[in-house]
Amino acid sequence: MSADRVDRYDTTASIEQIASFLRGTSGKIGIGTHMKPDGDAIGSTLATARALRRVGKDVHLIYMGGPPRWLDDFAPRSERHTFEEDGLPDPEVSAWLVMDTGSWSQLEQLTPALTGRSGAVVIVDHHLQGDPEIGDRRFIAKNASAAAQPAAELCRVLLGLGSASELPVDIAEPLFLGLATDTGWFRHSNTRPETLRLAADLIGAGANHSRIYATVEQSDTVGRLRLIAKALGSLELFGNDRIAIMSLSHADFEQAGASQGDTGGLADMALVIQSVRVSAVLTEQHVKQGAPPLTKISMRSKEGVGAIDVNEICGRLGGGGHARASGARMSLTLEQTRSRVLEALLT
């Protein structure tokens, strides 16, 4: 990762300027996010899509790489598309809004639609690095707890409201989903006073926080519990028990009866061990026959003295994210990836 890529990935437009650009766009607006969208990616994009539709815009909202099992509870099929079922939208999309990422590596399936169109691409993100050439207009809230924070402001400005507490409930709820999930239900160190103030405003707008929690966190399948058992069974400790690494193979998913979408939150589990400062989960990915292997890395670290910056570690592995939560994808086998991860963590 070049220093230039990091240094240039910054804000170039205000939320008001982005709202004005989107309002002035004639034709369809495409909205996309990173592969395998999580609660923040879904919450921020869904809320913004609904706000744009309320001001008369034709929106094509698309998810890629297998959304979580609870997506239909928040976004009915009539409101969104998936790349796997629908492919890319027709070329008549006039502008693109990319949220919760700004990295080519996380937008692989959208690359044909975005390449060479930076003047028509807007990025709203909160990650520390990305590829600035994707979009000329960028609002990069690097201190925000979730992409849902700048998304909430964008929705408020689009609708001409005085406060997030005035947002329609169908917009407030996905924003609360994004805010809550990216902070571990307000447990993680990225939870700040403004995070809780926005959460209060969204609840004031009608977001049913207990229902959202139950939908996301209390609707696991038996397959996911069996996958958790597989992950914990693979747990290895290194570096005086400060480093925890778990690995999941294709066979583990098949034997558990689980899907790739069942891996959320696994990296946090090993952090309950007192000595562990950083946890990594390595997941073998499905690839086309003849293609090189691919392994996904999800990494988390604890706050405190001697805290490990996993954004810096994952940056050396070709990825990135946040200081306490980051990830990468490597074209290596599970074993090769584990060796590279361990080397990066021990040096």
QUIPE-V458442 format. One record per pair of residues at least 24 apart in sequence whose C-alpha atoms are under 10 Angstrom apart, sorted by the first residue. I is the first residue (numbers start at 1). GAP is how many residues later the second one is. If there is no record, write none. Layout:
# QUIPE-V458442
((I | GAP) (I | GAP))
This chain:
# QUIPE-V458442
((1 | 128) (1 | 129) (1 | 313) (1 | 314) (1 | 315) (1 | 316) (1 | 317) (1 | 318) (1 | 319) (2 | 313) (3 | 126) (4 | 127) (4 | 128) (5 | 124) (5 | 125) (5 | 126) (5 | 127) (5 | 128) (6 | 122) (6 | 123) (6 | 124) (6 | 125) (6 | 126) (7 | 121) (7 | 122) (7 | 123) (7 | 125) (8 | 121) (8 | 122) (8 | 123) (8 | 124) (8 | 125) (9 | 93) (9 | 94) (9 | 118) (9 | 119) (9 | 120) (9 | 121) (9 | 122) (9 | 123) (9 | 124) (9 | 129) (9 | 130) (9 | 131) (10 | 115) (10 | 116) (10 | 117) (10 | 118) (10 | 119) (10 | 120) (10 | 121) (10 | 122) (10 | 127) (10 | 128) (10 | 129) (10 | 130) (10 | 131) (10 | 132) (11 | 112) (11 | 113) (11 | 114) (11 | 121) (11 | 125) (11 | 126) (11 | 127) (11 | 128) (11 | 129) (11 | 130) (11 | 131) (12 | 111) (12 | 120) (12 | 123) (12 | 124) (12 | 125) (12 | 126) (12 | 127) (12 | 128) (13 | 109) (13 | 110) (13 | 111) (13 | 123) (13 | 124) (13 | 125) (13 | 126) (13 | 127) (14 | 123) (14 | 124) (14 | 125) (14 | 126) (14 | 140) (15 | 109) (15 | 122) (15 | 123) (15 | 124) (15 | 135) (15 | 136) (15 | 138) (15 | 139) (15 | 140) (15 | 141) (15 | 142) (15 | 143) (16 | 137) (16 | 138) (16 | 141) (16 | 142) (17 | 120) (17 | 122) (17 | 137) (17 | 140) (18 | 79) (18 | 104) (18 | 105) (18 | 106) (18 | 119) (18 | 120) (18 | 121) (18 | 136) (18 | 139) (18 | 140) (19 | 33) (19 | 134) (19 | 135) (19 | 136) (19 | 137) (19 | 138) (19 | 139) (19 | 140) (20 | 137) (20 | 138) (21 | 74) (21 | 99) (21 | 101) (21 | 116) (22 | 30) (22 | 35) (22 | 72) (22 | 73) (22 | 74) (22 | 75) (22 | 98) (22 | 100) (22 | 136) (23 | 29) (23 | 32) (23 | 33) (23 | 34) (23 | 135) (24 | 33) (25 | 32) (25 | 33) (25 | 69) (25 | 70) (25 | 95) (26 | 31) (26 | 32) (26 | 67) (26 | 68) (26 | 69) (27 | 30) (27 | 31) (27 | 32) (27 | 65) (27 | 66) (27 | 67) (27 | 68) (28 | 29) (28 | 30) (28 | 31) (28 | 32) (28 | 61) (28 | 62) (28 | 63) (28 | 64) (28 | 65) (28 | 66) (28 | 67) (28 | 68) (29 | 24) (29 | 28) (29 | 29) (29 | 30) (29 | 31) (29 | 32) (29 | 63) (29 | 64) (29 | 65) (29 | 66) (29 | 67) (29 | 68) (29 | 91) (29 | 92) (30 | 28) (30 | 29) (30 | 30) (30 | 31) (30 | 32) (30 | 58) (30 | 59) (30 | 60) (30 | 62) (30 | 63) (30 | 64) (30 | 65) (30 | 66) (30 | 67) (30 | 68) (30 | 83) (30 | 91) (31 | 28) (31 | 29) (31 | 30) (31 | 31) (31 | 32) (31 | 49) (31 | 62) (31 | 64) (31 | 65) (31 | 66) (31 | 67) (31 | 68) (31 | 90) (31 | 91) (32 | 28) (32 | 29) (32 | 30) (32 | 31) (32 | 32) (32 | 64) (32 | 65) (32 | 66) (32 | 67) (32 | 68) (32 | 69) (32 | 75) (32 | 78) (32 | 91) (33 | 28) (33 | 29) (33 | 30) (33 | 31) (33 | 64) (33 | 65) (33 | 66) (33 | 67) (33 | 68) (33 | 69) (33 | 70) (33 | 73) (33 | 74) (33 | 77) (33 | 90) (33 | 91) (33 | 92) (34 | 29) (34 | 30) (34 | 31) (34 | 64) (34 | 65) (34 | 66) (34 | 67) (34 | 68) (34 | 69) (34 | 70) (34 | 71) (34 | 72) (34 | 73) (34 | 74) (34 | 75) (34 | 76) (35 | 28) (35 | 29) (35 | 30) (35 | 31) (35 | 32) (35 | 66) (35 | 70) (35 | 71) (35 | 72) (35 | 73) (35 | 74) (35 | 75) (36 | 27) (36 | 28) (36 | 29) (36 | 30) (36 | 31) (36 | 32) (36 | 70) (36 | 224) (36 | 225) (37 | 26) (37 | 27) (37 | 28) (37 | 29) (37 | 30) (37 | 31) (37 | 34) (37 | 63) (37 | 69) (37 | 224) (38 | 29) (38 | 30) (38 | 33) (38 | 62) (38 | 139) (38 | 140) (38 | 143) (38 | 144) (38 | 223) (38 | 226) (39 | 28) (39 | 29) (39 | 31) (39 | 32) (39 | 107) (39 | 109) (39 | 135) (39 | 136) (39 | 137) (39 | 138) (39 | 139) (39 | 140) (39 | 141) (39 | 142) (39 | 143) (39 | 177) (40 | 59) (40 | 60) (40 | 105) (40 | 106) (40 | 107) (40 | 108) (40 | 109) (40 | 111) (40 | 134) (40 | 135) (40 | 136) (40 | 137) (40 | 138) (40 | 139) (40 | 140) (40 | 141) (40 | 142) (40 | 143) (41 | 57) (41 | 58) (41 | 59) (41 | 60) (41 | 84) (41 | 105) (41 | 106) (41 | 107) (41 | 133) (41 | 134) (41 | 136) (41 | 137) (41 | 141) (42 | 25) (42 | 26) (42 | 29) (42 | 32) (42 | 33) (42 | 57) (42 | 58) (42 | 105) (42 | 106) (42 | 132) (42 | 133) (42 | 135) (42 | 136) (43 | 28) (43 | 31) (43 | 32) (43 | 57) (43 | 103) (43 | 104) (43 | 105) (43 | 108) (43 | 109) (43 | 128) (43 | 129) (43 | 130) (43 | 131) (43 | 132) (43 | 133) (43 | 134) (43 | 135) (43 | 136) (43 | 137) (43 | 138) (44 | 55) (44 | 56) (44 | 80) (44 | 81) (44 | 102) (44 | 103) (44 | 104) (44 | 105) (44 | 106) (44 | 107) (44 | 108) (44 | 110) (44 | 111) (44 | 127) (44 | 128) (44 | 130) (44 | 131) (44 | 132) (44 | 133) (44 | 134) (44 | 135) (45 | 52) (45 | 53) (45 | 54) (45 | 55) (45 | 79) (45 | 102) (45 | 103) (45 | 106) (45 | 129) (45 | 130) (45 | 133) (46 | 28) (46 | 29) (46 | 33) (46 | 34) (46 | 105) (46 | 124) (46 | 125) (46 | 127) (46 | 128) (46 | 129) (46 | 132) (47 | 28) (47 | 101) (47 | 104) (47 | 105) (47 | 107) (47 | 108) (47 | 120) (47 | 121) (47 | 122) (47 | 123) (47 | 124) (47 | 125) (47 | 126) (47 | 127) (47 | 128) (47 | 129) (47 | 131) (48 | 49) (48 | 51) (48 | 100) (48 | 103) (48 | 104) (48 | 105) (48 | 106) (48 | 107) (48 | 108) (48 | 110) (48 | 123) (48 | 126) (48 | 127) (49 | 30) (49 | 31) (49 | 48) (49 | 106) (49 | 122) (50 | 29) (50 | 105) (50 | 118) (50 | 120) (50 | 121) (51 | 101) (51 | 103) (51 | 104) (51 | 105) (51 | 106) (51 | 107) (51 | 108) (51 | 116) (51 | 117) (51 | 119) (51 | 120) (52 | 102) (52 | 103) (52 | 106) (52 | 107) (54 | 104) (54 | 105) (55 | 103) (55 | 104) (58 | 35) (59 | 34) (59 | 36) (59 | 37) (60 | 28) (60 | 29) (60 | 30) (60 | 33) (60 | 36) (61 | 28) (61 | 35) (61 | 36) (62 | 24) (62 | 25) (62 | 26) (62 | 27) (62 | 48) (63 | 46) (63 | 47) (64 | 24) (64 | 42) (64 | 43) (64 | 44) (64 | 45) (64 | 46) (65 | 41) (65 | 42) (65 | 43) (65 | 44) (65 | 195) (65 | 196) (66 | 193) (66 | 194) (66 | 195) (67 | 193) (67 | 194) (68 | 148) (68 | 191) (68 | 192) (68 | 193) (68 | 194) (68 | 195) (68 | 196) (69 | 146) (69 | 147) (69 | 150) (69 | 151) (69 | 152) (69 | 190) (69 | 192) (69 | 193) (70 | 145) (70 | 146) (70 | 147) (70 | 149) (70 | 150) (71 | 144) (71 | 145) (73 | 139) (73 | 142) (73 | 143) (74 | 96) (74 | 99) (74 | 100) (74 | 103) (74 | 138) (74 | 141) (75 | 99) (83 | 26) (83 | 27) (84 | 25) (88 | 24) (88 | 25) (89 | 24) (93 | 27) (94 | 26) (94 | 27) (95 | 24) (95 | 25) (95 | 26) (95 | 27) (96 | 24) (96 | 25) (96 | 26) (96 | 27) (96 | 39) (97 | 24) (97 | 25) (97 | 26) (97 | 27) (97 | 38) (97 | 40) (97 | 41) (98 | 24) (98 | 25) (98 | 26) (98 | 27) (98 | 36) (98 | 37) (98 | 40) (99 | 24) (99 | 25) (99 | 26) (99 | 27) (99 | 39) (99 | 40) (99 | 41) (99 | 48) (99 | 49) (99 | 51) (99 | 52) (100 | 24) (100 | 25) (100 | 26) (100 | 27) (100 | 40) (100 | 46) (100 | 47) (100 | 48) (100 | 50) (100 | 51) (101 | 24) (101 | 25) (101 | 26) (101 | 27) (101 | 28) (101 | 29) (101 | 30) (101 | 39) (101 | 46) (101 | 220) (102 | 24) (102 | 25) (102 | 26) (102 | 27) (102 | 28) (102 | 29) (102 | 30) (102 | 31) (102 | 32) (102 | 33) (102 | 36) (102 | 38) (103 | 24) (103 | 26) (103 | 27) (103 | 28) (103 | 29) (103 | 30) (103 | 31) (103 | 216) (103 | 217) (104 | 26) (104 | 27) (104 | 28) (104 | 29) (104 | 30) (105 | 25) (105 | 26) (105 | 213) (105 | 214) (105 | 223) (105 | 224) (106 | 24) (106 | 213) (106 | 222) (106 | 223) (124 | 24) (124 | 25) (124 | 26) (124 | 27) (124 | 30) (125 | 24) (125 | 25) (125 | 26) (126 | 24) (126 | 195) (126 | 196) (127 | 184) (127 | 193) (127 | 194) (127 | 195) (127 | 196) (127 | 199) (128 | 183) (128 | 192) (128 | 193) (128 | 194) (128 | 195) (129 | 182) (129 | 186) (129 | 190) (129 | 191) (129 | 192) (129 | 193) (130 | 189) (130 | 190) (130 | 191) (142 | 180) (143 | 47) (143 | 49) (143 | 179) (144 | 35) (144 | 46) (144 | 47) (144 | 48) (144 | 50) (144 | 51) (145 | 33) (145 | 34) (145 | 35) (145 | 37) (145 | 38) (145 | 41) (145 | 43) (145 | 44) (145 | 45) (145 | 46) (145 | 47) (145 | 49) (145 | 50) (145 | 177) (146 | 29) (146 | 32) (146 | 33) (146 | 34) (146 | 35) (146 | 36) (146 | 37) (146 | 44) (146 | 45) (146 | 49) (147 | 28) (147 | 31) (147 | 32) (147 | 35) (148 | 24) (148 | 26) (148 | 27) (148 | 28) (148 | 29) (148 | 30) (148 | 31) (148 | 32) (148 | 34) (148 | 47) (148 | 50) (149 | 26) (149 | 27) (149 | 29) (149 | 30) (149 | 45) (149 | 46) (149 | 49) (149 | 50) (150 | 25) (151 | 24) (151 | 27) (152 | 24) (152 | 27) (152 | 46) (152 | 50) (153 | 45) (163 | 35) (163 | 38) (163 | 39) (163 | 42) (164 | 33) (164 | 34) (164 | 35) (164 | 36) (164 | 37) (164 | 38) (164 | 39) (164 | 40) (164 | 41) (165 | 33) (165 | 34) (165 | 35) (165 | 36) (165 | 37) (165 | 38) (165 | 39) (165 | 40) (165 | 41) (165 | 42) (166 | 35) (166 | 36) (166 | 38) (166 | 39) (166 | 40) (167 | 34) (167 | 35) (167 | 37) (167 | 38) (167 | 39) (167 | 40) (168 | 34) (168 | 37) (168 | 38) (168 | 39) (169 | 33) (169 | 34) (169 | 35) (169 | 36) (169 | 37) (169 | 38) (169 | 39) (170 | 35) (170 | 36) (170 | 37) (171 | 31) (171 | 34) (171 | 35) (171 | 36) (172 | 26) (172 | 27) (172 | 29) (172 | 30) (172 | 31) (172 | 32) (172 | 33) (172 | 34) (172 | 35) (172 | 36) (173 | 29) (173 | 30) (173 | 32) (173 | 33) (173 | 34) (173 | 35) (173 | 36) (173 | 38) (173 | 39) (174 | 28) (174 | 33) (174 | 38) (175 | 24) (175 | 27) (175 | 32) (176 | 24) (176 | 25) (176 | 26) (176 | 27) (176 | 31) (176 | 32) (176 | 33) (176 | 36) (177 | 30) (177 | 31) (177 | 32) (177 | 35) (177 | 36) (177 | 39) (180 | 29) (180 | 32) (180 | 33) (181 | 31) (181 | 32) (181 | 35) (181 | 36) (181 | 84) (182 | 143) (184 | 81) (184 | 84) (185 | 28) (185 | 32) (188 | 114) (188 | 115) (188 | 136) (188 | 137) (189 | 113) (189 | 114) (189 | 115) (189 | 135) (190 | 113) (190 | 132) (190 | 133) (190 | 134) (190 | 135) (220 | 42) (221 | 36) (221 | 37) (221 | 41) (222 | 34) (222 | 35) (222 | 36) (223 | 30) (223 | 31) (223 | 32) (223 | 33) (223 | 34) (223 | 35) (223 | 36) (223 | 39) (224 | 29) (224 | 32) (224 | 33) (224 | 34) (224 | 35) (224 | 36) (224 | 37) (224 | 38) (224 | 39) (224 | 40) (225 | 31) (225 | 32) (225 | 33) (225 | 37) (226 | 26) (226 | 27) (226 | 29) (226 | 30) (226 | 31) (226 | 32) (227 | 25) (227 | 26) (227 | 27) (227 | 28) (227 | 29) (227 | 30) (227 | 31) (227 | 32) (227 | 33) (227 | 35) (227 | 36) (227 | 39) (228 | 28) (228 | 30) (228 | 34) (228 | 35) (228 | 36) (228 | 37) (228 | 38) (228 | 41) (229 | 27) (230 | 25) (230 | 26) (231 | 32) (231 | 35) (231 | 36) (231 | 38) (231 | 39) (231 | 50) (231 | 51) (231 | 52) (232 | 34) (232 | 37) (232 | 38) (234 | 47) (235 | 35) (235 | 44) (235 | 45) (235 | 46) (236 | 34) (236 | 43) (237 | 33) (237 | 38) (237 | 39) (237 | 42) (238 | 38) (238 | 104) (238 | 107) (238 | 108) (239 | 37) (239 | 103) (239 | 106) (239 | 107) (240 | 35) (240 | 36) (241 | 32) (241 | 33) (241 | 34) (241 | 35) (241 | 36) (241 | 37) (242 | 29) (242 | 31) (242 | 32) (242 | 33) (242 | 34) (242 | 35) (242 | 36) (242 | 37) (242 | 103) (243 | 27) (243 | 28) (243 | 32) (243 | 33) (243 | 34) (243 | 35) (243 | 36) (243 | 37) (243 | 58) (243 | 99) (243 | 102) (243 | 103) (244 | 25) (244 | 26) (244 | 27) (244 | 29) (244 | 31) (244 | 32) (244 | 33) (244 | 34) (244 | 35) (244 | 36) (244 | 37) (244 | 55) (244 | 56) (244 | 98) (245 | 25) (245 | 33) (245 | 34) (245 | 35) (245 | 36) (245 | 37) (245 | 53) (245 | 54) (245 | 93) (245 | 96) (245 | 97) (246 | 24) (246 | 33) (246 | 34) (246 | 35) (246 | 36) (246 | 37) (246 | 52) (246 | 92) (247 | 33) (247 | 34) (247 | 35) (247 | 36) (247 | 37) (247 | 48) (247 | 49) (247 | 50) (247 | 87) (247 | 88) (247 | 90) (247 | 91) (248 | 33) (248 | 34) (248 | 35) (248 | 36) (248 | 37) (248 | 47) (248 | 48) (248 | 86) (249 | 33) (249 | 34) (249 | 35) (249 | 36) (249 | 37) (249 | 46) (249 | 84) (249 | 85) (250 | 33) (250 | 34) (250 | 35) (250 | 36) (251 | 33) (252 | 31) (252 | 32) (253 | 30) (253 | 31) (260 | 24) (260 | 25) (260 | 26) (263 | 35) (264 | 34) (265 | 33) (265 | 35) (266 | 32) (266 | 33) (266 | 34) (267 | 30) (267 | 31) (267 | 32) (267 | 33) (267 | 34) (267 | 58) (268 | 30) (268 | 31) (268 | 32) (268 | 33) (268 | 34) (268 | 57) (269 | 31) (270 | 30) (270 | 31) (271 | 29) (271 | 30) (271 | 31) (272 | 30) (276 | 25) (276 | 26) (277 | 24) (277 | 25) (277 | 26) (277 | 27) (277 | 29) (277 | 30) (277 | 31) (278 | 24) (278 | 25) (278 | 29) (278 | 30) (278 | 31) (278 | 32) (278 | 46) (278 | 47) (278 | 67) (279 | 31) (279 | 46) (280 | 30) (280 | 45) (280 | 46) (280 | 47) (280 | 58) (280 | 61) (280 | 62) (281 | 46) (281 | 57) (282 | 45) (282 | 46) (282 | 47) (282 | 51) (282 | 52) (282 | 53) (282 | 55) (282 | 56) (282 | 59) (283 | 46) (283 | 50) (283 | 51) (283 | 54) (284 | 45) (284 | 46) (284 | 48) (284 | 49) (284 | 50) (284 | 51) (284 | 53) (285 | 44) (285 | 45) (285 | 46) (285 | 48) (285 | 49) (291 | 40) (292 | 38) (292 | 39) (292 | 40) (292 | 41) (293 | 37) (293 | 38) (293 | 39) (293 | 40) (293 | 41) (294 | 35) (294 | 36) (294 | 37) (294 | 38) (294 | 39) (294 | 40) (294 | 43) (295 | 33) (295 | 34) (295 | 35) (295 | 36) (295 | 37) (295 | 38) (295 | 39) (295 | 40) (295 | 41) (295 | 42) (295 | 43) (296 | 31) (296 | 32) (296 | 33) (296 | 34) (296 | 35) (296 | 36) (296 | 38) (296 | 41) (297 | 29) (297 | 30) (297 | 31) (297 | 32) (297 | 33) (297 | 37) (297 | 40) (297 | 41) (297 | 44) (298 | 27) (298 | 28) (298 | 29) (298 | 30) (298 | 31) (299 | 24) (299 | 25) (299 | 26) (299 | 27) (299 | 28) (299 | 29) (299 | 42) (300 | 24) (300 | 25) (300 | 26) (300 | 27) (301 | 24) (301 | 25) (308 | 37) (309 | 36) (310 | 35) (312 | 32) (313 | 28) (313 | 31) (313 | 32) (313 | 34) (314 | 27) (314 | 30) (314 | 31) (316 | 24) (316 | 25) (316 | 28) (317 | 24) (317 | 27))
